[in-house]
Amino acid sequence: MRVLVVGDAPVAPVRAVPSGAGDAASSRAARALGLTAVVLVGVNLRPAITSVAALLDEVSAQFSLDPLAASVLVTLPVIALGASAPLGPWLARRLGVAWALTATMIALAAALSLRVIGAAPLLVGTVVAGAAIMAASTLVPQYLKSLAASGLWVGVSTMSFGAGAAAGAGITAPLYAWFGDDARLALGAWAALAAAAALAMAAAAARGSTRLSGAAARPRLRIGRGDGRTIALVTAVFALQALLYFAVTAWLPRLVIDRGASTATAGALLAWFSLIGLVPTLVTPILARRPRVLAWFGPAIGVFVAVGYAWLLVAESAQYVYVVGLLGVFQSAAFALGISLIVSLSADPASAGVVSAVAQGAGFAVAGIGSLLIGLLHDATDGWVASFVVMIVIALAFSVVVAAVTRRPAVDLVIREQ
């Protein structure tokens, strides 16, 4: 029997089902609670970003932000995501995965509440929110791996990200009107959703096993040459899709407003972009577990995204709903593929934690910087053509990288003894 090595002492192999003194029914109930809680966490991982994009002009006016500060604001959470990648694994080693996820939701709720105070707290709260989102994002694949989540549950979890993005884009504008045209309260209201996720995950942590809810010993890890190549390719997949995703969520509202659309229309299109992607995020992880399907389906995603950008560049207002729908379907599929590859190309939860931290940390750093540069390129050229050409090239590069990573074996980083 193979055992994990922690320091000099061997420990029992990790089991996929929660352990403890309870019977099988209690274990199933605890697992169901954990899966439900992680879905609620996923719902919270996008509204902090899409809510600002939906009200960018109103937020800029209320907080007296100049155009550069506004551009920084919409990309700041993504930059913070990349910079705080090690936070999730660090919390997991000290608190356990479930309690670490609870802590990230508490931090997110506090950060979103902070944003209602003023311009400086808005920026600080946005950075803290980005860090909390990053930590939670890196922990979700590890948590799913620990629960031996099926492809369906991986899909449901990734679908929750899109549901949260759609809610942030589509509900924030009505909240703004309901609060008497107060952008601060419309942004701060999302703290309640984060607080609900914290309570749900705390309940799951309290009912889960010590492996999920308690601090665990750190296994000895080693990255081999082949593992390094696989991690690099998974990171590239995640980085390219994240860059394209956040470029759309950050700049789609400005694009259509520049062409004469209203703020409400821009918010509705952003919500549509997220909503139509719910089914692809559910289905893609299931398809990704079938190598023959993935071999053609994965690269095709990038090709369709490139077609969508070319169409959006020349589209008339009557076509927005169709082209944004096309982008929503395939960019959501790209994101779901990125998460699915992290889970499926990791041999165990410890390896999944490392792959998740590296892929998402570097990926979000690239996405944040790239999205900001795309916005600055628009400002420098006083148009969208150059920005869209860059995004089309990135989408095609995504196809090439996906074709390469589908041939890679799973990453197994834990040192074992026979």
Rosetta blueprint (number, residue, H / E / L):
1 M L
2 R L
3 V E
4 L E
5 V E
6 V E
7 G L
8 D L
9 A E
10 P E
11 V E
12 A L
13 P L
14 V L
15 R L
16 A L
17 V L
18 P L
19 S L
20 G L
21 A L
22 G L
23 D L
24 A H
25 A H
26 S H
27 S H
28 R H
29 A H
30 A H
31 R H
32 A H
33 L H
34 G H
35 L H
36 T H
37 A H
38 V H
39 V H
40 L H
41 V H
42 G H
43 V H
44 N L
45 L L
46 R L
47 P H
48 A H
49 I H
50 T H
51 S H
52 V H
53 A H
54 A H
55 L L
56 L H
57 D H
58 E H
59 V H
60 S H
61 A H
62 Q H
63 F L
64 S L
65 L L
66 D L
67 P H
68 L H
69 A H
70 A H
71 S H
72 V H
73 L H
74 V H
75 T H
76 L H
77 P H
78 V H
79 I H
80 A H
81 L H
82 G H
83 A H
84 S L
85 A L
86 P L
87 L H
88 G H
89 P H
90 W H
91 L H
92 A H
93 R H
94 R H
95 L H
96 G L
97 V H
98 A H
99 W H
100 A H
101 L H
102 T H
103 A H
104 T H
105 M H
106 I H
107 A H
108 L H
109 A H
110 A H
111 A H
112 L H
113 S H
114 L H
115 R L
116 V L
117 I L
118 G L
119 A H
120 A H
121 P H
122 L H
123 L H
124 V H
125 G H
126 T H
127 V H
128 V H
129 A H
130 G H
131 A H
132 A H
133 I H
134 M H
135 A H
136 A H
137 S H
138 T H
139 L H
140 V H
141 P H
142 Q H
143 Y H
144 L H
145 K H
146 S H
147 L L
148 A L
149 A L
150 S L
151 G H
152 L H
153 W H
154 V H
155 G H
156 V H
157 S H
158 T H
159 M H
160 S H
161 F H
162 G H
163 A H
164 G H
165 A H
166 A H
167 A H
168 G H
169 A H
170 G H
171 I H
172 T H
173 A H
174 P H
175 L H
176 Y H
177 A H
178 W H
179 F L
180 G L
181 D L
182 D L
183 A H
184 R H
185 L H
186 A H
187 L H
188 G H
189 A L
190 W L
191 A H
192 A H
193 L H
194 A H
195 A H
196 A H
197 A H
198 A H
199 L H
200 A H
201 M H
202 A H
203 A H
204 A H
205 A H
206 A H
207 R H
208 G L
209 S L
210 T H
211 R H
212 L H
213 S H
214 G L
215 A L
216 A L
217 A L
218 R L
219 P L
220 R L
221 L E
222 R L
223 I L
224 G L
225 R H
226 G H
227 D H
228 G H
229 R H
230 T H
231 I H
232 A H
233 L H
234 V H
235 T H
236 A H
237 V H
238 F H
239 A H
240 L H
241 Q H
242 A H
243 L H
244 L H
245 Y H
246 F H
247 A H
248 V H
249 T H
250 A H
251 W H
252 L H
253 P H
254 R H
255 L H
256 V H
257 I H
258 D H
259 R L
260 G L
261 A L
262 S L
263 T H
264 A H
265 T H
266 A H
267 G H
268 A H
269 L H
270 L H
271 A H
272 W H
273 F H
274 S H
275 L H
276 I L
277 G L
278 L H
279 V H
280 P H
281 T H
282 L H
283 V H
284 T H
285 P H
286 I H
287 L H
288 A L
289 R L
290 R L
291 P H
292 R H
293 V H
294 L H
295 A H
296 W H
297 F H
298 G H
299 P H
300 A H
301 I H
302 G H
303 V H
304 F H
305 V H
306 A H
307 V H
308 G H
309 Y H
310 A H
311 W H
312 L H
313 L H
314 V H
315 A L
316 E L
317 S H
318 A H
319 Q H
320 Y H
321 V H
322 Y H
323 V H
324 V H
325 G H
326 L H
327 L H
328 G H
329 V H
330 F H
331 Q H
332 S H
333 A H
334 A H
335 F H
336 A H
337 L H
338 G H
339 I H
340 S H
341 L H
342 I H
343 V H
344 S H
345 L L
346 S E
347 A L
348 D L
349 P H
350 A H
351 S H
352 A H
353 G H
354 V H
355 V H
356 S H
357 A H
358 V H
359 A H
360 Q H
361 G H
362 A H
363 G H
364 F H
365 A H
366 V H
367 A H
368 G H
369 I H
370 G H
371 S H
372 L H
373 L H
374 I H
375 G H
376 L H
377 L H
378 H H
379 D H
380 A H
381 T H
382 D L
383 G L
384 W L
385 V H
386 A H
387 S H
388 F H
389 V H
390 V H
391 M H
392 I H
393 V H
394 I H
395 A H
396 L H
397 A H
398 F H
399 S H
400 V H
401 V H
402 V H
403 A H
404 A H
405 V H
406 T L
407 R L
408 R L
409 P L
410 A L
411 V E
412 D L
413 L L
414 V E
415 I L
416 R E
417 E E
418 Q L
